[in-house]
Every structure is written in structure tokens, then in C-alpha cells.
Amino acid sequence: MAEFLAVPLKKPTDVDIIKPLKNLIALQFPNDNEKLDILNEKLNLFSKLRTAAVWKVFEKHESSLEVIYSYYDHLVSLESKIFPATVNIPFRWKDAFNKGSLFGGRISLTVCSLAWERVCVLFNIAALQSAIAQAQSLDTDEGLKLAAKMLQSSAGIFNYLKCYYQALVCKQNKEVGQEIARLTCAMELFREAQSRSGRPQLCEDIMNKAQRNLTEAQKDNDFIYHERIPDVKSLEPVGKAALAKPLPLPTRFSTKPADLFEFLVPMVIHQSMAGFEQKKSDIVNGEIAKLRESTQLMNTVLSSLNLPASLEDTHGTELPSSLQEKSQAVINNGGIEKLESLIRELPDLLQRNTEILNECDRMINDEKSSDDQLRSQFKERWTRTPSSQLTETFRVNLAKYREIINNAIRADKVVQKTFEQHGKAISLLSQGSAAIIQALPSVSGGSNATNCSAARQLRQLMEEVETIKATRDVIESELKTSTLDMKEKFMKALIEDGAVTETLATDALQDTYGALQEQVRGSVAKQETLLSQIQEKNSEFTAEKMGGGCLAVQREDMLKDLAAGYDAFMDLQKHLQEGGKFYNDLTELLVVFQNKINDFCFARKTEKEELMKDLTQDLSRGPVGLPTAPSNHEDAKRQAPARPPPPQPAPNTPYPTMPQGMPLPYAMPSQAPYPMYVPAPMPQTYNPYATLPGPGAQNYPQNPMPAQQNPAYPMQGYMTYPGPQGYQYPGYPPAPHQ
């Protein structure tokens, strides 16, 4: 019986996978030390598993299969639970068939993609299976059975890597008609495979990709190309050599049920949770913004009317009790010294974030300068993707972070201006009641309007004001503290229905926040009626209270300034505390961003060194010269026809450019091999500097849903911090009303 031929193996290279994966996955567990310890342990085991798996295949024994099976299954599991496009690990694999030159070694390809690693491992599984089949004795039944089983499984894997990817060849060649025909055929074959295997989930991932590509191709053909879709029978068949009936690709290769990444939720759950948290944040921030804006408007109106102080200052010599309480509240909260301390901290916090961002900018520019210099030196031999294409998203996010910091600087200036405007009043409130009484002008012969009908009604209305404020504090607290863990519900829906619908999140948010939203609307509507009544009764009270001359006017104005100073103190304290938290949280995000750029630059450096090594080897070889002829052969040399110069060896590129018409074995954008960075969103649990987004706020999609757009609540007169991934960073101080 004829012998079988084995498929050669792809040779891997060792690479550090722990640090990049830790930087990426740790974002899911902020400040959770227990989970981070588990993550470190699992990643160490995963790294050891990779080392064993990618090298043990060269032993070409059945025991090697279980090791590489386990590594492949863990790769698939990990891909489904993280954003694979953000992995900056330079996986380098050498070509299995191209032996390369004598000095340069095999041609290799380095790609920062888990999909590239998975495809290469899958190729080696099939190659190892073919090698095991080749080594079997065909004289025994056991040998024949094992050889047939290995060949069937190997054929199934190679078939999986080919039926679908032939359609991608057509897409790359702009053959839209053939692409649609092949994708349609691929979908039919996928359904047939699921039907015959009795496993509805078989090849579900690749089937979904094929369906998306088919929909996109049909749309492009309908609106752009208008190509005729050929009959699938008329298409040129994909080359094949069926040595055995291919087996479908199994969902899991390994017989061991252990999963190192079982503590991570599937990516679809992570995406659903991110979208849910964004919607929840929009609701909470929007309702709190409405409450605070209404309360601030009410305080402004009351301060302009000198209420409730004017109701208490009927004799013109005593300090109103409301101002005594406000002065004591200012003192209890640290007074003007506390505000000055918080303001002095802002420049240092700002400088720290600016320096991190400048360092990120420097690393990207240095990497680009190095790439441009080598491209100029080696010209067409420098075949890797230009840095300008790979760092485009990095630079976009750098610009967004710059805008965040610029908005923070503007907000800091408004805070400083507000402090300067009300600093004198805040300073006086910080000195206590005695200092205020001494500073206030005294008016003798105060009015007896304190017991008039308008005064009594005003006091009742002011009690309603305090009731509204207390109710709003309770509503805001409930909005902030309401917890809604949707992870288990999303997991249950995914298991039972196979998908997580948006309705599930919408219904849960309505059940939790619907009643609170109704209370907010009622409170705002009640305030409008209440303020109208207060202004009407205050006009009557003022008419009965008139008298006292110039000193009375000065005293009234000073009481208004003190009331406005108290409101400004409370706002500034809250805004400065939130501002400090904003800067500190922004620092954490920028450190993560810096780590991503570090990983990218390290991957590019590794690729650069490999390419430089291969190019240097090519240049060092040079042409082989001919030996010098002896002197007695000079005459014969003159008479002989001129010998043509020896052929120059063609320059070898260390990294092969992808041949035209060859599909990429991984789903990456055209600017591969480096993935585009998607930064982490801003924290969803707080609003830096205030909760009132403004009309100029920009909405950025929450990763990883590039098309997601969340509506903002337009509020007049407030600055916003546009975040890079869908979170709004409102400016802390309200702009002065015009």
C-alpha cells in the first residue's frame, strides 16, 4: 500500500503573552485584588501551556495532540471573552512550505492578532494529525483506523480554513458577483453541516461572519457594482485533493473540561453590560442634572430676593437666623481655607496628566520617526505597514484626551473666577456671626412688616422650598445608590435564547428608574408654580417693608451677597472635590492608554529587529565573484566571446507581502498587521465637575460597538468633557447665566 504524505509544520517563536493580556483583561476588574490574583495565576498557566503546545507538536506523537488541543480551546475561549482587536502581542510564525534561502532561513510573518495565532495553531493541529497518520502501520486494523481518523480530522480542518476564505479572495479582487455566489454556497454548506451533524451550534462563529459578509456584498452590488451573480455551478472549483472524508471542525478539541478563563464573561455579555451601564449612566446623570439645575435656579431667584433673610431682618440690627446657620455650615466645611487648598491642588493634578499624555505623544512620534528613517534607507525593501496607518486611532484618541484636558483647564478658570467673585462674602461667612454683625450696616427703627399677611405666606412658601430641597436630596441619593446587576440576567438570556436583546436592559432600567424619573418631573413642575407665588408675595412684602434710606439698601445688598456667597461656597466645594476625583481617574485611564502604546511600540520594535536582521543578511551575501584566470590564458580570453555577467540574486524580503487574491486568515482591517487601540471608557459611576452636560458635548461610541450613539441631555450653560468612548465628562462649574 502506498505511503501517505504529511503536511509540514509551521515553526513558532516564543513571545511574552502575560503582560499584554494582563494589561487588557485587568480593565474588567478595577480595584478587585482577588480577581487580579486569579488573573495572574491563570495567565502564567496559559503562558506555560502555549510554550508546551507550540513546541511539543514537533514530537509527532499522539500525546502531543492533547496538549495542542487544550491550547487551541483556550485560545478560542479567550477570544470570545476579550476585545481581540486590542491585543498587542507580536505572534511570529514561519512558513510551513517555503524553506527560504540558504542563509536567510524560512520566510515568516508577524501579526498582532489572536486570530492569527489561532489559525496557525489550527494549521499545526491538522499537520500533526497528518504526520501521525503517516507514521501508522497500515498492516493492522488499529493502524488503519487511526490513520483514517487522523486524515479525516485533518482534512476537515484544512477544509474549514479553505470554503469560506475563497469568497474573501473574490472580495479582495473586487469580484463581487463571484463573492456573493460563493458566500451563498458557503451558507448552504454550513447549514447542511449543522443539519447532518445534529449540532445547531456547529461552526456558528464562521457562519455568522459569512452571513455578515454576504449581506454587505449584496448591498454593495445593489448600489455600486451591479454585477451579474453567476450560478454556483459555473464557478471555478476550489482546488482539492480529498484523501479522506473531512470531519467537521469540533467545538472543542480537548477532552479535558477545564477552562482557565471561565471566570471571564463572554464578549457578548461584556458588550451588553457596557451598553447597559452607558444607558444607566445617561439616565442617572440626566435626572441628577435636572434636579441640580432646578435647585440652582431656585437658589439664584431666592438670593436675588434676599429670601429668607429679609423675612428675619425686620429690626435692622440683628443677624438673620438663616445666615447664622449658613455661616456655621461654611465653618464646619473648612471655610475659605479649604477651598483655597483644593484650588492649589488643581495645577499639580493637571500637570501630571499632561505629562503622561505628552509621553504617549513622544513614543508614537519616535516610533514613526524610526520607521520613516528605515523606510527611506531601505526604500521598497522595507515592506511593513507604515506607522502613520497603524497609529491613526492612537492619534485620534490623543486628540480627544487633549480636548478633555483643555476643557478641564477652562473649567478650572471658571472655578477660579467664581471664587474671586464671591471670595469676600465666603471669607466673611468663614469668620462667624460676630464678624458678620460687625460688618453689616445697622438700620434703626425697623419696620413692623414681620407679622403682615404677605410675610406669613412667604414663610409658608419658604417651608415648601426646604421640603422640595430635602426631597431632591433623597431622590438624588436613590438615583446614585440604586444597584442593578444584569450579568446573571444576560447570561441566562444567552443560554436560553442564544442572544441578549436590548429590550431586556430597557425593561430593567424602566422598572428601576421609572418612578424616580416621574418624581423628578413632578418636582421640577412644582418649582415653577412655587417660584411664581414667591415672587408675587415678596412684592407685597417689600411694599409694606419700605423705609430706612440708604443704609437699609446697603444692608439689603450685603445680605444678598452673603446668601449668594454661601451658595457659591457649597457649589465650589462640590465641584472642586469632583474635579480632584476627575483628574485622579483620568490619570488611571491615561496610564492604561500609555501601557497600550508601550505594548504597540514593543511589538513594532520586535518586528523591526526581525526585518532588519533579514535585510542585513540579504545585503551581506552579495553576488558570488568568478575566479581570476591564469596569465597564460589572457590570449584565449581576448579571443573568446565576452562572458555575460553572473545573474544577481533577487532581493529577498524577510516578510512576504500577501499575494494578490490570497485571503487573510484573520478578520482584520486593511491596515493590518497591527490592531487599532480602543481605549477604556471613562468611569460610569460619577460625574466629574458636575452633572450637567451641555449642548456642545460630543458623543463617542462605547467600545466595542463602533456604531453605537447614545443621546445626551442638552442643558444650557454648562461645559462638558467629551470622552473618547461614549462617556460624557461634564464641566464642573455652571457658566454664569446671561
SEGULO-617372 format. One line per 4 residues: for each residue x, y, z of C-alpha. Coordinates in steps of 0.05 Angstrom, whole numbers. Example, Ala and Ser with C-alpha at 12.3 -4.5 7.8 and 13.67 -1.06 7.14 Angstrom:
BEGIN
246,-90,156  273,-21,143
REM end
This chain:
BEGIN
0,0,0  26,69,-17  52,113,38  18,177,59
49,246,56  49,290,118  37,365,117  98,403,144
90,443,209  93,518,218  150,537,265  132,586,321
173,634,362  170,647,437  134,711,458  113,744,523
37,739,527  29,752,602  40,828,606  -3,849,546
-61,803,566  -57,826,638  -60,899,618  -121,884,575
-161,838,620  -146,876,684  -192,932,658  -251,885,674
-232,882,748  -213,952,772  -192,952,845  -210,878,853
-146,848,881  -175,779,889  -194,775,816  -127,804,795
-90,750,835  -132,697,799  -116,730,733  -41,729,746
-44,655,763  -86,637,702  -42,677,654  21,643,680
-11,575,667  -34,597,599  36,620,581  66,553,602
11,517,562  29,556,499  103,541,506  88,467,514
36,466,458  73,502,402  137,462,411  110,393,430
79,384,362  148,370,333  150,305,373  96,280,325
63,234,375  -10,224,396  5,251,466  25,317,434
-45,326,406  -79,334,474  -31,390,493  -42,430,430
-117,414,432  -120,445,501  -82,507,480  -127,517,419
-191,510,461  -165,562,510  -148,609,453  -220,603,427
-247,615,498  -202,676,508  -221,705,440  -295,703,459
-283,740,525  -238,799,507  -232,850,452  -184,811,406
-170,872,363  -135,906,421  -84,851,434  -13,876,420
25,811,421  73,800,362  58,728,343  111,706,293
103,641,253  147,615,198  121,590,132  109,514,131
124,504,56  173,559,36  241,538,62  272,605,45
344,614,25  408,581,50  427,640,95  361,674,109
320,616,135  246,607,126  201,666,110  160,687,170
101,732,184  89,771,248  18,793,264  -10,822,329
-75,783,329  -104,725,369  -140,703,306  -72,696,271
-45,654,329  -108,611,329  -105,598,254  -31,579,258
-44,532,316  -103,501,279  -59,491,218  -7,455,261
-62,411,291  -81,387,221  -7,379,202  7,339,265
-53,295,251  -28,281,181  41,264,209  11,215,260
-29,183,204  34,176,162  70,141,219  17,87,228
27,16,207  -23,1,152  -16,-74,162  -61,-75,224
-134,-55,234  -116,-9,291  -65,28,248  -113,35,190
-169,60,235  -125,112,270  -95,135,204  -164,143,173
-189,181,235  -129,228,234  -135,241,160  -209,255,165
-199,305,221  -140,337,186  -180,344,121  -237,375,159
-191,428,189  -159,446,122  -228,448,90  -250,496,145
-191,541,131  -207,540,54  -292,541,34  -307,607,65
-238,641,51  -245,631,-24  -301,682,-21  -253,730,13
-207,722,-46  -263,746,-92  -276,805,-45  -203,826,-48
-204,821,-124  -269,862,-127  -305,804,-159  -370,819,-123
-414,773,-165  -370,712,-151  -364,733,-78  -439,733,-69
-446,666,-105  -391,633,-62  -418,663,3  -487,638,-14
-459,569,-27  -418,573,37  -481,588,78  -516,528,47
-457,483,64  -455,509,135  -529,494,144  -520,426,114
-463,412,162  -505,432,221  -564,390,197  -524,327,185
-483,333,249  -545,346,291  -507,403,325  -541,470,312
-483,509,342  -431,477,296  -387,530,261  -434,584,287
-380,637,291  -354,629,220  -425,622,195  -444,689,226
-383,721,193  -403,692,126  -474,718,134  -449,788,150
-402,787,90  -459,763,45  -505,819,69  -450,871,58
-433,844,-11  -506,843,-34  -514,915,-10  -451,938,-47
-473,901,-110  -543,931,-109  -518,1003,-100  -449,1004,-133
-425,947,-176  -489,917,-206  -452,854,-226  -487,792,-250
-487,737,-198  -463,673,-233  -492,605,-219  -450,569,-168
-443,511,-215  -407,555,-265  -355,578,-215  -284,552,-220
-279,497,-167  -232,507,-108  -173,461,-117  -174,400,-71
-146,331,-62  -195,291,-20  -156,234,12  -209,222,65
-279,245,81  -269,310,121  -296,313,191  -329,379,214
-288,423,259  -306,406,331  -328,459,381  -275,434,429
-215,391,413  -192,374,483  -228,321,525  -209,358,588
-266,405,611  -221,454,649  -222,526,623  -171,575,651
-215,634,631  -281,611,658  -281,670,707  -286,717,648
-354,732,618  -366,721,544  -353,781,499  -427,788,481
-442,795,556  -386,845,564  -413,886,506  -484,882,533
-460,903,602  -421,962,573  -482,985,534  -527,976,595
-481,1015,640  -478,1071,589  -554,1076,586  -558,1072,662
-507,1128,668  -545,1170,618  -609,1163,659  -576,1176,726
-534,1234,703  -591,1265,665  -641,1262,723  -589,1288,773
-572,1344,724  -645,1364,720  -651,1366,796  -587,1406,806
-603,1455,752  -672,1468,780  -645,1475,851  -591,1523,827
-643,1565,791  -686,1567,853  -627,1588,897  -610,1643,847
-681,1671,849  -684,1668,925  -616,1702,932  -638,1758,886
-699,1768,930  -657,1763,995  -700,1707,1019  -708,1681,1072
-662,1733,1105  -708,1792,1091  -764,1758,1130  -719,1752,1191
-684,1820,1187  -743,1863,1209  -707,1905,1263  -645,1922,1221
-595,1906,1277  -595,1831,1286  -566,1776,1242  -620,1733,1209
-620,1662,1236  -614,1633,1166  -549,1670,1155  -524,1646,1223
-537,1574,1201  -503,1586,1134  -442,1616,1167  -436,1557,1214
-443,1508,1155  -386,1543,1118  -342,1539,1181  -359,1466,1191
-338,1450,1119  -269,1482,1127  -285,1553,1106  -247,1592,1054
-182,1557,1074  -209,1491,1050  -228,1520,982  -160,1552,974
-127,1485,990  -168,1448,938  -155,1502,886  -79,1497,898
-81,1422,883  -110,1430,813  -46,1453,777  -7,1392,802
-62,1344,781  -67,1377,713  9,1375,703  12,1301,719
-40,1283,666  -9,1329,615  60,1297,625  31,1227,614
-3,1249,551  60,1283,526  99,1219,538  47,1180,497
54,1230,441  130,1225,444  130,1148,440  85,1149,379
127,1203,344  193,1167,360  166,1102,332  142,1137,269
209,1173,260  247,1107,266  201,1074,215  206,1133,166
282,1133,171  288,1059,157  237,1064,100  279,1119,69
342,1077,77  316,1011,50  262,1040,4  220,985,-28
253,931,14  221,960,77  155,923,67  120,931,134
58,975,143  75,1048,154  67,1074,225  22,1130,203
-32,1079,183  -26,1038,247  -26,1097,296  -84,1134,266
-132,1113,322  -79,1126,375  -73,1197,349  -148,1207,346
-153,1186,419  -94,1230,437  -131,1289,407  -194,1271,447
-155,1266,511  -123,1333,495  -192,1363,487  -213,1333,554
-154,1366,588  -167,1432,552  -239,1431,576  -213,1417,646
-168,1478,641  -226,1521,620  -268,1493,677  -212,1509,726
-211,1581,702  -286,1587,713  -278,1559,784  -223,1610,798
-267,1666,771  -326,1644,814  -281,1641,875  -254,1711,862
-325,1737,851  -352,1710,917  -287,1706,957  -302,1767,1001
-370,1740,1022  -343,1670,1034  -286,1699,1076  -336,1737,1119
-380,1676,1127  -318,1636,1149  -306,1686,1207  -372,1672,1243
-434,1710,1264  -398,1763,1306  -355,1786,1247  -416,1788,1201
-457,1831,1251  -399,1879,1257  -393,1886,1181  -467,1894,1168
-495,1966,1168  -546,1976,1224  -614,2008,1209  -653,2037,1267
-728,2037,1270  -741,1973,1232  -809,1960,1201  -866,1920,1232
-879,1881,1169  -858,1816,1201  -930,1798,1220  -965,1821,1158
-1004,1773,1114  -952,1773,1059  -896,1755,1108  -935,1697,1137
-950,1669,1068  -877,1678,1048  -855,1638,1108  -901,1581,1087
-874,1584,1017  -803,1581,1043  -820,1519,1083  -843,1487,1018
-776,1507,987  -739,1470,1042  -785,1410,1032  -770,1408,957
-695,1411,971  -698,1355,1022  -740,1312,974  -690,1324,918
-632,1302,963  -669,1237,975  -683,1227,901  -611,1241,881
-586,1192,934  -633,1138,908  -610,1151,837  -537,1144,857
-545,1084,902  -593,1042,861  -557,978,841  -577,935,782
-534,875,767  -554,850,698  -497,800,688  -537,739,712
-599,760,672  -557,770,609  -522,702,620  -590,668,629
-617,700,565  -555,680,526  -561,607,549  -636,602,539
-647,645,477  -578,648,446  -576,724,447  -583,785,492
-637,833,468  -638,907,482  -709,901,509  -682,863,569
-639,923,590  -693,974,574  -746,940,616  -699,933,675
-680,1007,672  -753,1027,668  -771,983,728  -714,1013,770
-714,1086,749  -783,1098,721  -814,1120,787  -754,1164,804
-758,1198,736  -831,1213,749  -813,1244,816  -761,1288,782
-812,1314,732  -862,1328,787  -810,1366,829  -790,1410,771
-862,1426,753  -879,1443,826  -819,1490,830  -845,1533,772
-911,1545,808  -876,1557,875  -827,1609,848  -884,1647,815
-921,1651,882  -858,1672,920  -844,1730,872  -916,1754,878
-918,1752,954  -848,1782,960  -871,1843,921  -927,1854,971
-879,1844,1030  -828,1892,1002  -881,1946,992  -901,1941,1066
-828,1939,1089  -802,2000,1051  -764,2053,1091  -696,2061,1123
-660,2102,1069  -590,2088,1040  -565,2044,1098  -624,1998,1090
-608,1989,1017  -534,1974,1033  -555,1924,1087  -603,1890,1039
-550,1885,985  -499,1857,1034  -547,1804,1059  -559,1783,986
-484,1778,975  -475,1734,1036  -531,1688,1014  -501,1684,944
-432,1671,976  -459,1612,1015  -489,1581,952  -423,1593,915
-383,1561,972  -425,1497,971  -421,1493,895  -346,1506,893
-333,1454,947  -372,1401,910  -342,1419,842  -270,1420,868
-277,1353,902  -306,1323,839  -252,1358,799  -198,1325,840
-231,1257,831  -237,1271,756  -163,1286,749  -143,1224,790
-189,1178,750  -164,1209,685  -94,1192,708  -113,1118,714
-142,1119,644  -81,1153,615  -35,1102,648  -75,1047,614
-71,1085,548  4,1093,558  11,1018,571  -25,1003,506
22,1048,468  81,1015,503  56,947,480  47,973,409
117,1003,407  147,939,435  112,898,382  136,945,327
206,943,355  206,867,353  181,867,281  233,920,263
290,879,292  269,816,254  262,854,189  329,888,199
362,821,213  335,791,148  352,852,107  422,854,136
432,781,118  409,794,47  456,852,39  515,815,69
511,758,19  523,798,-45  539,767,-113  588,709,-118
650,731,-160  687,688,-213  759,664,-201  814,703,-236
841,669,-299  916,650,-302  962,697,-341  976,645,-395
902,646,-412  900,720,-427  905,709,-503  850,658,-502
809,704,-460  816,760,-511  795,714,-568  737,683,-531
669,717,-534  651,761,-476  620,721,-419  555,751,-394
557,775,-322  532,726,-270  459,736,-251  448,778,-189
407,743,-135  338,773,-127  330,810,-62  291,770,-11
240,806,31  241,779,102  166,786,108  125,763,47
74,812,23  7,779,18  -2,753,-53  -58,783,-93
-120,741,-88  -97,705,-24  -147,714,34  -123,737,102
-130,681,153  -157,731,205  -211,782,207  -171,846,209
-178,914,175  -138,931,114  -84,965,154  -63,900,189
-18,873,220  -29,918,279  -96,924,314  -127,991,329
-129,1013,401  -197,1024,434  -187,1059,500  -225,1044,562
-287,1087,574  -290,1137,629  -318,1111,695  -394,1109,695
-405,1120,769  -391,1193,777  -395,1259,741  -331,1300,744
-341,1373,759  -418,1369,756  -473,1330,724  -499,1378,672
-477,1362,600  -481,1419,552  -504,1427,480  -433,1423,454
-420,1354,484  -393,1302,436  -416,1230,440  -366,1177,425
-386,1104,415  -378,1057,474  -326,1005,457  -331,956,425
-394,978,388  -368,1027,335  -436,1048,311  -468,1059,380
-491,1130,393  -522,1149,459  -564,1212,465  -543,1267,512
-587,1312,554  -577,1382,527  -570,1431,585  -559,1505,574
-498,1539,601  -454,1481,622  -387,1457,596  -374,1384,580
-315,1336,577  -323,1295,513  -294,1226,528  -263,1180,475
-313,1123,482  -383,1147,496  -377,1176,567  -391,1249,577
-345,1289,622  -387,1349,644  -351,1412,664  -358,1424,738
-377,1497,744  -441,1525,714  -428,1582,667  -457,1648,691
-527,1660,666  -531,1715,616
REM end
